[in-house]
Amino acid sequence: LDDEHGHLMKTAAEEVRARGAYTIVITDNPAMCEGIADSIIPIPNNGPMTALLASIPLQLIAYELAVKRGINPDVPRNLAKAVTVD
């Protein structure tokens, strides 16, 4: 997302990529990601709702990766350490 924190996100992506990671960037400004992203998922700029739009492909990617790795996304490891159920 291209906002006042855009430069911080760009720096983080550059650092992750420098360590050999495959970077997937979800953005409303693909030009900002040239040279730092292996894959770009473009989303429309809808003002304050843009961040919400970015979360949808992010959750789908996380789900597909979990399934591919044989991890049940409904029963994440160490969930009991982070969540208390009454």
JOBELVEN-V400188 format. One record per residue. N is the residue number from 0. RES is the residue in one small letter. SS is DSSP state (h for helix, s for strand, l for the rest). OMEGA is omega as a letter, one per 30 degrees, with the letter a starting at -180 (NA if undefined). D_LAST is the distance of its C-alpha to the last C-alpha in Angstrom with 2 decimals. Layout:
BEGIN
n/res/ss/omega/d_last
N/RES/SS/OMEGA/D_LAST
N/RES/SS/OMEGA/D_LAST
END
This chain:
BEGIN
n/res/ss/omega/d_last
0/l/l/a/37.14
1/d/l/l/40.14
2/d/l/a/39.14
3/e/l/l/39.54
4/h/l/a/37.35
5/g/h/a/39.25
6/h/h/l/41.33
7/l/h/l/38.29
8/m/h/l/36.91
9/k/h/l/40.43
10/t/h/l/40.78
11/a/h/l/37.49
12/a/h/l/38.68
13/e/h/a/42.06
14/e/h/l/40.60
15/v/h/a/38.44
16/r/h/l/41.45
17/a/h/l/43.71
18/r/l/l/41.59
19/g/l/a/42.30
20/a/l/l/39.25
21/y/l/a/39.75
22/t/l/l/38.74
23/i/s/a/37.50
24/v/s/l/37.61
25/i/s/a/36.16
26/t/s/l/38.31
27/d/l/l/40.10
28/n/l/a/43.06
29/p/h/a/44.22
30/a/h/l/47.31
31/m/h/a/45.17
32/c/h/a/43.99
33/e/l/l/47.41
34/g/l/l/47.87
35/i/l/a/44.25
36/a/l/l/42.60
37/d/l/l/43.26
38/s/s/l/41.71
39/i/s/l/41.12
40/i/s/a/38.93
41/p/s/l/40.40
42/i/l/l/38.44
43/p/l/l/39.97
44/n/l/l/39.81
45/n/l/l/38.07
46/g/h/a/37.68
47/p/h/a/34.14
48/m/h/a/32.84
49/t/h/l/34.34
50/a/h/l/31.32
51/l/h/l/29.20
52/l/h/a/31.93
53/a/h/a/31.83
54/s/h/a/28.18
55/i/h/l/29.02
56/p/h/l/31.48
57/l/h/l/29.39
58/q/h/l/26.42
59/l/h/l/28.97
60/i/h/l/30.57
61/a/h/l/27.34
62/y/h/a/26.54
63/e/h/l/30.11
64/l/h/l/30.24
65/a/h/a/27.12
66/v/h/a/28.61
67/k/h/a/32.00
68/r/l/l/30.68
69/g/l/l/28.92
70/i/l/l/25.39
71/n/l/a/22.76
72/p/l/l/21.47
73/d/l/l/18.31
74/v/l/a/17.41
75/p/l/l/18.52
76/r/l/l/19.33
77/n/l/l/17.29
78/l/h/a/14.30
79/a/h/l/11.99
80/k/h/a/14.01
81/a/h/a/13.35
82/v/l/l/9.84
83/t/l/a/6.52
84/v/l/l/3.81
85/d/l/NA/0.00
END
